[in-house]
């Protein structure tokens, strides 16, 4: 997704901020609803962690082969699903910058030669599968690059203005260009284009054995297309995983996507990092989210390629709270995302249209994420969606903090967070959380009781597991 996409989510952020403004300093804590999540998700995804691969910046070469060599390191951290930003050739016509955007696709059935060959990619997929990992690729259905062969062979596949000229994508709210001038808007009124798009998506499943798709700007494509498309993909492989880059309930409730982005959750944690929201805001978010979604689950994150490139690093946006908020994102009820470089505390905005390799250093946060992801696999309470436990609020008596318990089949996890840069005093009370645990970061036994008082250091995070 390009920079203009952030405008769409800015509208969402304004709405969410207005909803939260009334509760920002509310002293009374309210339990979010405990709504049962429908367990109709893919069984293999139940305990998985996703890793976004920015292949261009991952290594000096940016090649499939160099990334393949790094699979053992990622496997050791606890990564399961590898999401590759678009691997296709990039359009040269109207290109932005030197190398262009991954999302200006020139050919849906080929790979970018900068990364290697189709054989290299197939070898990567095979190696990942051999190691028990999964591969999904980024799909760009909303628009193509300007030198895609469809531009000349099938101009009817594209949206045109009153002059009959193919146009770049338009923002529905304003009727103006998003600013994605390096891509041409596809016309979903054309049934032949729809069929060609589905055929291209099936190609990567049948010929390369990929495990699913992250679908770019999924909200910009008609729902009836997604229903037909996902039905076709599932007929090809019933185990295909579908992730929508959108936070639109209908895409999960009725279109067939299993997982959607948690953009509003990201907006909340950004505001917490800035000190303009607190723990009460999480309750408000969760209450609305539970009312809107009936199936599937979110992908939670503190950063991704859009956030890093256009909004800032986790250090810029979340400050000293970035690890506490990563704990929240990794222990909530959806699938956690790790972006390329996070395990090395990457503190730079990666250039989007140029070569700008990640500076890996000594992988300083490897143990931090490995600890979180190991717990996710070992403790059913942290499994994704309906396979895990619902986050149930533990009252703390302090809106600058947040605590919750998740339980499933006797497995239990308690998370206690200071969401501020100041020391905070809390008293734990309410739901069934008392018991004997192990602090997974301190590696110490700990007993917590109803009514227990604690003093939390600035941005302190505590994760307790009963197994």
N, C-alpha and C positions, 0 to 999 in steps of 0.2 A: 504494500500500500504506500502511496506517495504522500507528500507533506499535506496536500489539500484534504486528505481524509481526516486529518485531525480536526478540521472545521466541523465535520459532522458530529464528532464526539464532544466538541466544545459546547454544542447545543445541548447535548445530554448532560454535560457537567453543570451548565447553568441551571437546568431543571432540578438536578439532584442537590445542588448547593442550596437552592431555594427551599427544598424540602427539609434539608438538614439545619438550616439557619435557626429555626425555632428551637432546636434541641441542643444546640452547641454547648450551652452551659447549664443544661437541665440537671438538677440534683437528683431527681427520682429516676431510678433505673427501671426499665420495662423489659420483660422477657420477650424476645422475638418468638414468633409462632413455631411450634414443632410440627411441621407438615411433612408427612411421609413422602420420600422421594421414590418415584416409580422405578422399579428395578427392571428396566427393559433395555439396558445397555449391554455392550459386548463384554462377555465374561473376561476376555483376555486383557481388557483395559483396566481392570478393577484396581490394580495396585501400581499403575505405571506412572512414570515421570517423563516429561517431554523436554527435548533439547532443541533449540532453534539453531540451525547451522547457517551462519553467514559465510558461505564458502569462499567468496572473493577475498574476505579479510581474514579467514581462518589461518592461512599460511602464506608464505611469500609466493608460492606457486599458485595457490588457490585451486589446487587440483583434487580430483576425486581420489587419486592414489595416495597423496599425502594425508588426506583426511582418513582414509581407510587405515593407515598405519597408527592413527590415534584412537581407534575404537577401543582397545583394551583400557586405556586411561578413562574414557567416558563410562565404560561398563563398570569399572571399579568405583566410580563416584555414585553409581546407582541410576544412571540414565538408561531408559528403555526404548523410547520412541525418538527417532531422529527426524526432525522436520527440516527439510532443506528449503531455503528460499528458492525461488524459481531457478531451475537448472537449464532452462531453454536458451537458445540463441537470443541475443538482444538486438533489437532494431537499431539500425544506424541512421535511418531517416528521422530527423527532428530529435536526435539523441540529446539528452541533457548531460553536460559534463563530458569527460573524456571517455568513460566506459559505459555510460548510460545506466538506466534503471533495470534491475532484474525483472521489473513488472511491465516492461515494454517488450512483450514476447514476439519474436519474429517467426517462430515455427513451433507449434505445439507438439510436434512429434520428433523433435531433435534435441540435442544437448549443446550447450554453449561450448565451443571448442577451447575457450580459455580454461575450462575445467577438465577437459579430456575428451574421451570418446564414449559412445554408447556402451561399448564393451567394458570400459573402465567403470562406468556407473553400475552396470549389471554385476560386475565383480564386487563392488562395494555393497550392493544390496545382498548378494549371496553371503558375503563375509559377515555382515550384520546379522542375518538370519542364523548363520552357523553359531553365532555367539549369543543367540536368544534375544536379539534386539529387533526392532521394527523400523521401517522406513516409510515416511509419508513425504509427499512433495507438495510444494506450494502451487496452487492452480489459479490462473488469472482469467476468469470467465467474462468479466465485465468489459474488457477492452483488449485490443492487440496493439502491437507496434505498427508503425506506418509502413514498413516494408514487408509485413506479412503478405504472403502470396494471395490471401483473400482480398486484399485491397484492390488488386488488378483483376483477379479471376472471378471474384464474387463481390463486387461493390455493393450489391443488394444486402449483404450481410451486415452492413453498417448503418448507423443513424446518420441522417443527412439534414441539412438546414433547408430553408425555403429556396435556396439557389441550387439545390441538388448536390451540395458539397458535403463530403464526409466530415464529421466534427469530432472534437475530443469530448470527453464526458462532461455532462452538465449537472450542476447541483440542483436538485429538484426544488429546494426551498426558495432559491433566488432566480433560477432560470439562467444563471451565468456559469461560465466554465469553472471547474474545480481548480484549474491551473495545471492539469495533467496534459500539457500540450504535446508530450512525446508519445501519446497513445491515442488510438481511434476507438470511438464508442461502438460497441456491437449492438445490433438491432435484434432484440429477442422476439419481435413480431415475425421474424423470418424462421419458418420451421426447418428449412434445410440447414441453416446455420446451427440451430439447436442440435440437430442430428449429428452434424460434423463435430460439434463440441463434445458431445457424449462419446462419439466414436474415438476421439483423441484421448479422452480420459480412460476409456476401456483399454486402449493400447498399452498404457503404462502398467496396467494390472496384468494383462495377458502376456505381454512380452518381457516385462521386467520384474513382475511379481512384487510390486510395491504394496504397502499395507493400508494406504489411505491417502486422504487429501486434506490440506489446510486450504480453504477456499477464500481467496481474496475478495474483499468488498462483496461478501455474500448477500448482504441486504440490498445491493444494487441490481440483483438479478431476480426476475419474477419467480414467485414461489412455485407455480405449476411446473416451471422448468426443473427446479430442484427435486420435486416429487418424482418426476419422470426420470431424471438423471440418476438419483440415488436408487430408485427401483432397478434401473438397468445395471448400475454398478454392483448392487447387492445380488442380482441374478448371476453376475459374472463371478463374484466372490462374496458370499454372505458375511465374511468377517472384516470387510472393509470399514475402516474408521473414518468418520467425517467430522471435521472441525470447521466451524464457520467463523470467519473474521467479522463478527457482528455480535451485537447483544440485542437481538430481536426475538422475543419469545416464540413467535410462530415458527421460526426455523427449527427449534427443538420440539415444540409441541406437536407440530403437524407436518413439517417438511422433510423430516428424516435425518437431520443432523443430530449426532449424539452429544456434541460439545460445542459451546460457544465461548467467545471471549468474555472476560469479566471487566469490561471497560469502566463501569461505574464503581466497582470495587477498587480499581486502580486510582480513580479520581478521589475516592475517600482516603486511601492511604497517602496519596500525594498531599492532600490537605492536612492529614495528621502529621506528616513530616514537616509541613510548613507551620504547624501549630494553630491552624484555623479550624480544625475539627478534632474530635476526641472519640473515646470509646462508644459513647452514645450513638454516634453517627453510624457505627457498624450495625447496631440494632435496627436503625431506620432502614439502612440498605438491605439488610437481611429480610426484614418484614416485607418490603416491596418485592424483592426478588422471589421469595417463596410464593407470593400471590400471583406472580406473572408466569412462572415456569412450572410445568407439570411433569416434564420428562427430562432425562439427561442431567448434565452438570456443566459447570464452568471450567475454563482453564484460567488459573490464577497466576499472576506474575507481578514482579516489581519493575521489570523492564522487558523490552523486546526491540526489534530493529527500528520501529517507528519511534518509540519513546526515547531510545538512545540517540538517534540521529537528529530528531527534531525538538524534543522537549528537554533533553539533558540526561546525564548519567544518574545512577541511583544516588550518588554522592551529592550531586547538584539538587536533585528533587527531594530526596528523603533525608539528607544530612546524616547525622549520627544515628538516626533511627532506621537506617537501611537494613540492618541485620534483624532487628526486632520485627520489622514489617515483612521481611523475607520468611521469618518463622511463621507469621500469620498466614501468608500466602501458601506456605508449604504444608500447613497442618489444618487448613480449612477443608471444606467438603468436596473440592474438585481436584482437578489434575494440576500439579505445579509445573511451571515452565522455568527452565534455566536457559538464558541466552548466551551465545558464544562470548566468552571472556569474563562472565560473572564469577567463575570459579577462581579467576586470577585478580579479582578486585579491579577490573578494568575501569579506569577513571578518565576516559576520553570518549567524545562523541565520534563514532566511526563515520567517515565520509560516505555518502550514499552513492555518488556517481564517479568516485575515483578509487584508486588503489590506496588502501590505508590499513595495513596489516595490524592485527591485534598484538599487543606486547604482552606475552604470556608470563614472563617472570617466573616465579616459583609456585604458582598455583596456590596462593596463600589461603583461599577459602575452600579448598578441596575438603578438608576434614569437616568443616561446618556443614556443607551440603551433603556430604557422605553420611554424616550422622543423621540428618533429617530424612534422607531418602532410604536409609537402611531401616529406620523405624517405620516408615510408611509400608514397607514390604512385610515387616515382621508383625505389625500390630493391625488387626483388621479394622479397628476403630478409625484408622486414617485412610482406609481405602476410598476410592473415588465414587462419588455419587451414591446411589442406593446400596452399593456393596459395603459402604462404610457407615459410620455413625453420624447422626445429625449433630452439628455443634449446638450444645445446650449451654445457655448463659449461666455463669457462676457470678453472683453478685459480689462486688468488691467494695461498694460504698464510696467509690471514687471514679468520676467520669473520665479522668485522665489515664485510666488503666482499663484493661479488658482481660477477662478470663472465661474459659469455657471448657466443658468436658465433652468428649466424644466416646461412645461405647458401642461395641458390636460383638455379639456372641461371647461375652465375658471379657473381651479385650477392652482396655480403657486407657485414654490419654487425657491428661489435664494440661492446659496451656495457660500461663499467666504472663501478662505483658504490661510493662510500663510504657505508655505511648506518649511520653513527654521527656523533655530534657531536664526535668527536675526530679528529685527524690520524692517518692509518693508512698503514703501509708494506706494499707488496705485491710479489710476484714472479709474473709471469704465466707459466703453463706448461700443457702438456697438449695440448688439441685444436688443430686446424689453423686458427689465427687470424692467424699472422704475415703481414705484408704492408704495402703502402703504402695509406694512407687519407687522407681529409680529415676533420678534426674539424668537425662540422657547426655547432657553436656558436661555436667560436673562429675558424672559417673559415680554418684553416691546414692545410697538409700535415703528415702525421705517419706515421712508420714505426714499427711495433711488431714486436718479435722474441720468440721463445720464450726464456724466462729473463729477460726485461726487468724491471728493478726500477723501481718508481714510489713516490712519496709523494703521497697523496691528502689534500687539504684536507677539513675537516669537511663531510659531505654533498655532496662533489664528484661531479658526473656528467659522463661523457665518452662521446660517441657518435661512432663512426668509421664512415665509409662509403667503399667502394671505387669509388663512382661519383657 
